[in-house]
C-alpha cells in the first residue's frame, strides 16, 4: 500500500482529536472503518503509531517519529490542493445569515473579479453543514455565546473572526431612554420586551445577555423570527429589543448597553478548499464592507471610532475616509 494524502489526513485527525472516536466524527467516518484504515496503515509502517486506551490515544515511539511528518504532509498537501482549487474555481458560493444586502455580494465580487459570486441567505446550522459538504464555499456565520459550535468541531472547517459586534438596545425613537448612553441593568429591568423565538440564531445570545445583565429572563409581549420583525415591534408596539447594531432598521433608536455582550461574526470555510491568500483577501473585503455599512449608522460608527480597542479586527478601517456604499440608500 502506498502512503497517500488521505492517510496523512487520517493520522493528523487522530493526533489532533486525541481519540479514534473523536477523529471519526471529525472525518465523518464510522469508527470501525477508521480503525480498520489505521491498522492497515500501521502494518505498512511496520508498527503501531498510537497506543489505544479508554481515555484516548498517545503516540508510540514509532508514532513520535512519523506522526509529525504525516501531519506536515497533510498540511502541505491541503495547501497545494487549495491553491489549485483557487485557480480553477469559476464560481464562489457564499452563505450569509438573516439577510444579505446586494452591496455585500458586490463587495466580495469586487475583490475577486475573475470569479462569479453567488450569495445565499441561510440558517447558521445549515450554513455550517453546507460549507462542510461543499455546497457553499464559505459562509458568514454568527458564533454562539460559547464560542465554537459543535458543527465547527465536528466538520473539517476553519474559522476567522470578521468583527466582534456589541449587543445594543433598540427603542422607539420617542422613548425616554432613546438619548441615553449607555444604559444599565436598572433601566433594562423597567422595559417591556420583544424577544427572539427559540431556534432563531440570536435567541441564545439574547438569553445569555439577559442572564448577565438583569439576572433573569424577562417576559416578552411577542417572540419574533428575525431582526426586521423585531424592529417592527419596537417601532409599532413601543417595546424594547436586544439587537446587534447592523440588525437594526433606521426607524428605531439604538442605545449602547453597559457591559454589553458581543456577538462574533465568523468567516467559515472548508479546510483545504480555498487558498490562504484568497481567504485573506475575502476576510479583509468583508471587514471593509462591514465598516462601510456601520458608517450608515451614525451613532454606532461614532461609538466604534471612540472605542477602537473593542474592534481590533477592523481597527485599521476606523480612520479611513468614508467611501460610497453601493445600495446603502
N, C-alpha and C positions, 0 to 999 in steps of 0.2 A: 504493500500500500504506500502510495506517495503522500507526503505531508502537503496538504492543501490549505488555502487561506481559511476555509471553513473549519478546519481542525484547529488552527491557531485561535480563531474566534471562540471556539468551544472551550479551550483551555483558559483563555483570557476571561471568559464569562464565569467559569467556576472559581478561578482565583479571585476575581473581583467580588463575587457574591458570597464566597465563603462556605458554600454548600452546594451539593448537586441539585437538590430540590429547588433552591432559590434560583440557580442558574437555568434550570429547566423552564421555570416561569418566565425568566428574562428572555430566553430564546424561543419561547412559545413551542416547546417540545415536551412530549411525555417524559417523565423522569426515567422510566425503563429504557427508552430509546437513547437518551443522553448517556446513561450509564453504560449501555452497550457500545456506543461510539467511543466513549472514553477508554473502555477496556481494549478495544481493537487498536486504538492509537497507542496505548501503553505497551501492547505486545510489539508494535512496530518499533517503539523506542527501547525495548528490552527491559522494561521495569516500570513499576508504578510511579506516577507523578505525584499522587496525593495519598495521604493516609486518611481513610474514612472513619468517622465515628458518629455517634448520635448528635453531637454538638456541631458537626460540620466537617470540613476538610482542612488539612495543613500539608504543605509540600514535604515530600520525601527528600533525601539528599539529592537524588536524580532530578526531582522536580525543582529544587532550588537552583540547579544549573540551567535547566531547559525552559522553565516557565517564563522567566523574564525575556528570553529570546522569542518565545512564541507570542507573548503579549506585544512585543515590539513589532513582530511580523504582522500581527493583526492590525495594529495601529497604522503601520506604513502601507499595508495593503488597502485598508479602507480609505486612507488619504489619497492613494493613487486612483482608486475607483471613483472617489468623489470628484477629483479633478477631471477625469474622463467624462463622467456624467454631466458635470457642469458645462463642458464644452459641447456636448451633444444634445443638451436639453433645449427644446424649442418652446416648451410651454411650462410656465411656473404656476402651479395651483396653490393659492393662498387662502387659508381659512381665517375668519375673524369672528369674534363673539359679539352678540347683541345686535349690532347693526354695522354696516360697512359703508362709509361715505365714498362716493366716487373719487374724491380727492386722494384717499388713501391708495386706491388702485393706481391712480395717476402718478403718485409719488414713487411707488415701487417700480412701475413701468419706466419711469424716467431714469432710474439708476441702473436699469438693465435693458437698454434699448434694443438689444438683439433678441430678446426673449418675449414671447407673448405671455401676458399676465392675465390669469383668470382668478377672480375672487369669489368667495362663498361665505355666507353668514351661517355659522354653525353653533351648536351647543358645545361647551368646553369638553365634556366627556367624549362626544362624537369627534371633536377635533383631534383629541389625542389619539383615538383609535384610527382615524383616517390617516393621520401622519404615519403612525406605526405600520399601517398596512400599505402605505404608498399611494393612497387615493388622493392625498394632499402632499405637496412638497414641504410645506411648513404652515404654521398657524400662529396667530397672536391670541394668547390664552391668559386670563387672569389666574394667578396662583391662589390655591386655597389658603386659609389662615394658617394651617400647619405646614406651610411651605410646599414641598413636592407632593403631588397626588400619587396614589397607588399606580396610576397609569404610567407616570414618568418612571417609576421604579420597575414596573413590570416590562415595559416596552423598551426597545433599543432607541431611546430618544435622548437628544441633547437639548439643553435649555440655556437661554441667556436673558437676563433682566433688561427689559427695554426702559422701564421707568417705575418708580415707586410712587403711586398716586395716593394722596390722602383721602380719607372719607370725611366729607363735609355734610353740613345741614342744608337741606333745601326747604325754603319757606315761601309763602305768598309774598309778593313784593310790598304789600302794605302791612306786613306783620310787625309787631312791636320789636322783635329781635332782629329784623332784617338788616339793621345797620350796625349790629354788634360785631366785635372782632377781638378775640374769639369768644365763643360761648362755653360754659362749663356744665358740670353734671347737674347742678341745681336747676339751671334753666332748661336743660333737656328733660328733666323729670316732669316739668309743668306742661309738656306738649302732648297733643293728640297726634297719633302716628298712622301713616300708611306704611305697610311693611311688605316684604317680598315673599312670594309663595315658596313653600317647601319644594325643593327640586330646582329652583332657579339658582344660577351660579352665585348670585350676590347674597343669598339667604344666609349661608354660613359666615360670610364676612360680617353681615349685619348682626347676627346672633352673638358673635364673639365681641364685637364692638359694644353692644348693649351690656353684655356681662361685665365688661371692664369699666364702662363709662357711668352706668347708672345702677349697677349691681343687681339688675333683674331684667326680665324680658317683658317690656311693656305691651299692653293690649293694642290691637290695631283696629281701625274702622274698616279696613279693607286690605286684602293681600293681592299684590299685582304680579304680572308675569314679565315685566320689563321696565327699564328706566323711563321710557316715554309715557307709559301708563302711570307710573308713579308720579311723574311731573304733572300730568293732567289732574290727578287727585290733589296734589299740592295747590295747584292753581285754582281749581274749581270747588274743592271742598274745604279749603283753608287749613289743611293738616300739614304736618311735617314729614320729611322722609330723609333717611340717610342716603347718600349717593357719592360716587366719585365725581369730581367737577366736570369731567368731559362727558358724563352721562346726563347732565342737567340740560334743560332747554332754556332759551333766553328769556322766557316769560316768568321765571321764578327767581328768587334771590338766593344766592349762595353765601353761607356763613361758615367760617372756619370753626373747628372744634378744638378745645384744649386737649392735649394728649391724644390726638386723633390716631386711629388705626390707619395703616396703609394697605393698599392692595397692589401687589406686584403684577405688572403686565409682562408676560414671558413671550419670547420668541422660541418656538418649539420646532425642531426638525429631526428627521430620522438620522441616526448615526451613520456616517459614511455616504449619505445620499446627496449632499451639497458640499461643494468645496469650502474650505475655511475662508478664502478670500471673498467668495460670493456671500457667505453668511455675514461677514464683517460689513460688506457693502450694504446689504439689506438692513442689518441692525442699525447702522448709522442713518440710513434713509428713513426708517420708521421713527427713530428718535427725533430727527429733524422735523418730520411731519407732525409728530406729537406736539412739539413746541410751537410749530406754526398754528396748529389748532388751538393750543392753550392761549395764544395771543388774542384769539377772538373772544376770550372770556376774561375781560379786563381785571376783575377782582382776583381771579385765580393767577393770571400771569403776573400781576404785581406781587402776589404772595410768593410765587416761585422765584422771582428776581430778588426779593428781600430775604429769602431763606434758601440760598443755593446749596447749603450743606445737606438739605433734605432731598436734593435732586441730583445726586452726584453723577448718575448715568447720563444726564442731559445737561450737565452744568456748562459745558462748552457752548451750548446754544443760547444760554440765558442773556448773553451780552451782544449777540448778533443782531444787526438791524433787521426789523421785521419784513419778510418778503410778502408778496401777494400770495394768498392761499386760494387755489382754484376751488370753486364750489363752496366757499365759506360764506357767501352772501345768502 
